[in-house]
């Protein structure tokens, strides 16, 4: 008898009723989540410290001056300087290796400084520059492994 009733229930199953019940439950949950919490702990806290200020205008002016100087300089000289600075960055990264650095590590400041000093010299991508840089990096890496 129960098999007959379950078969009859499945036969008379209405998808519209099922979707209506489902969305009604979702709507009820949504309305319940809109009710605010009465606890006072959710009040925003006041900031006690001074807000962060960049105060790096002189640094950006210096970078702008370096950029204009690099644009007006001999392209070969600028490329040589870029290659030297990239080589220094690779050497530093090879020295760091797999070390775990804290955010206060002075090597991070050195890398940051070198990257910012390098950036005004890089105006536009040079053809085959990546190939040359990768070859230099591989040669530097192989030299450090053989030492």
Phi, psi and omega per residue, in radians:
X1 nan -0.694 -3.131
X2 -1.174 -0.575 3.090
X3 -1.114 -0.641 3.139
X4 -1.192 -0.703 -3.121
X5 -1.199 -0.736 3.141
X6 -1.165 -0.643 3.073
X7 -1.141 -0.658 3.125
X8 -1.197 -0.648 3.110
X9 -1.140 -0.757 3.121
X10 -1.133 -0.625 -3.130
X11 -1.182 -0.616 -3.102
X12 -1.660 0.212 -3.100
X13 -1.153 2.306 -3.088
X14 -1.999 2.022 -3.130
X15 -1.130 -0.595 -3.140
X16 -1.091 -0.711 3.102
X17 -1.127 -0.732 3.138
X18 -1.081 -0.827 3.124
X19 -1.120 -0.673 3.128
X20 -1.090 -0.792 3.121
X21 -1.116 -0.760 -3.122
X22 -1.062 -0.879 -3.107
X23 -1.219 -0.517 3.049
X24 -1.134 -0.721 3.095
X25 -1.127 -0.754 3.108
X26 -1.061 -0.752 -3.141
X27 -1.119 -0.742 3.116
X28 -1.095 -0.750 3.103
X29 -1.095 -0.738 3.111
X30 -1.045 -0.816 3.128
X31 -1.081 -0.709 3.118
X32 -1.124 -0.622 3.133
X33 -1.267 -0.318 3.098
X34 -1.368 -0.271 3.139
X35 -1.215 2.154 -3.100
X36 -1.255 2.704 3.098
X37 -1.405 2.435 -3.106
X38 -1.522 -0.137 -3.069
X39 -1.257 2.586 -3.135
X40 -1.428 -0.171 -3.074
X41 -1.213 -0.268 -3.115
X42 -1.508 0.087 3.112
X43 -1.221 2.450 3.137
X44 -1.161 2.524 3.131
X45 -1.534 2.676 3.101
X46 -1.499 2.511 3.087
X47 -1.305 2.308 -3.123
X48 -1.769 -0.425 -3.113
X49 -1.680 2.895 3.079
X50 -1.215 2.534 3.088
X51 -1.215 2.746 3.131
X52 -1.197 2.345 3.019
X53 -2.235 2.460 -3.047
X54 -1.320 -0.898 3.109
X55 0.837 0.846 -3.137
X56 -2.141 0.509 -3.115
X57 -1.033 -0.723 -3.135
X58 -1.133 -0.625 3.115
X59 -1.120 -0.767 -3.140
X60 -1.186 -0.628 3.076
X61 -1.108 -0.709 3.113
X62 -1.110 -0.732 3.118
X63 -1.119 -0.691 3.121
X64 -1.107 -0.735 3.100
X65 -1.096 -0.747 3.116
X66 -1.112 -0.671 3.134
X67 -1.117 -0.811 3.137
X68 -1.133 -0.664 3.104
X69 -1.136 -0.694 -3.140
X70 -1.178 -0.623 3.129
X71 -1.173 -0.560 -3.103
X72 -1.604 -0.138 -3.097
X73 -1.454 2.944 3.078
X74 -1.116 2.270 -3.067
X75 -1.051 -0.675 3.141
X76 -1.128 -0.695 3.128
X77 -1.148 -0.744 3.120
X78 -1.118 -0.747 3.119
X79 -1.084 -0.708 3.117
X80 -1.113 -0.709 3.123
X81 -1.159 -0.723 3.108
X82 -1.073 -0.823 3.141
X83 -1.047 -0.715 -3.141
X84 -1.131 -0.770 -3.121
X85 -1.184 -0.652 3.085
X86 -1.155 -0.707 3.095
X87 -1.050 -0.746 3.112
X88 -1.103 -0.684 3.098
X89 -1.122 -0.724 3.109
X90 -1.129 -0.714 3.115
X91 -1.094 -0.734 3.118
X92 -1.141 -0.738 3.130
X93 -1.165 -0.588 3.068
X94 -1.171 -0.636 3.104
X95 -1.169 -0.678 3.136
X96 -1.188 -0.731 3.098
X97 1.015 -2.204 -3.103
X98 -1.761 0.308 3.124
X99 -1.053 2.556 3.028
X100 -1.632 2.075 -3.047
X101 -1.779 2.482 2.980
X102 -1.489 2.851 -3.101
X103 -1.215 -0.231 3.121
X104 -1.701 0.082 -3.131
X105 -1.083 2.270 -3.115
X106 -1.116 -0.405 3.125
X107 -1.146 -0.524 3.094
X108 -1.167 -0.709 3.092
X109 -1.113 -0.654 3.121
X110 -1.134 -0.791 3.126
X111 -1.087 -0.785 3.131
X112 -1.041 -0.797 -3.142
X113 -1.088 -0.787 3.137
X114 -1.106 -0.714 3.130
X115 -1.151 -0.732 3.118
X116 -1.183 -0.616 3.100
X117 -1.279 -0.456 3.115
X118 -1.360 -0.611 -2.983
X119 -1.031 -0.660 3.125
X120 -1.146 -0.387 -3.125
X121 -1.383 -0.336 -3.065
X122 -1.634 1.792 -3.090
X123 -1.649 -0.867 -3.124
X124 -2.599 2.708 -3.128
X125 -1.114 2.412 3.116
X126 -1.693 2.514 3.124
X127 -1.117 2.363 3.084
X128 1.102 0.206 3.111
X129 -1.112 -0.681 -3.129
X130 -1.113 -0.684 3.122
X131 -1.073 -0.786 -3.132
X132 -1.116 -0.772 -3.123
X133 -1.121 -0.734 3.126
X134 -1.126 -0.684 3.108
X135 -1.126 -0.714 3.111
X136 -1.126 -0.724 3.141
X137 -1.120 -0.775 3.133
X138 -1.105 -0.725 3.124
X139 -1.128 -0.716 3.125
X140 -1.156 -0.687 -3.139
X141 -1.166 -0.749 3.133
X142 -1.154 -0.655 3.120
X143 -1.147 -0.673 -3.137
X144 -1.245 -0.571 3.097
X145 -1.240 -0.609 -3.103
X146 -1.353 -0.313 3.136
X147 -1.314 nan nan
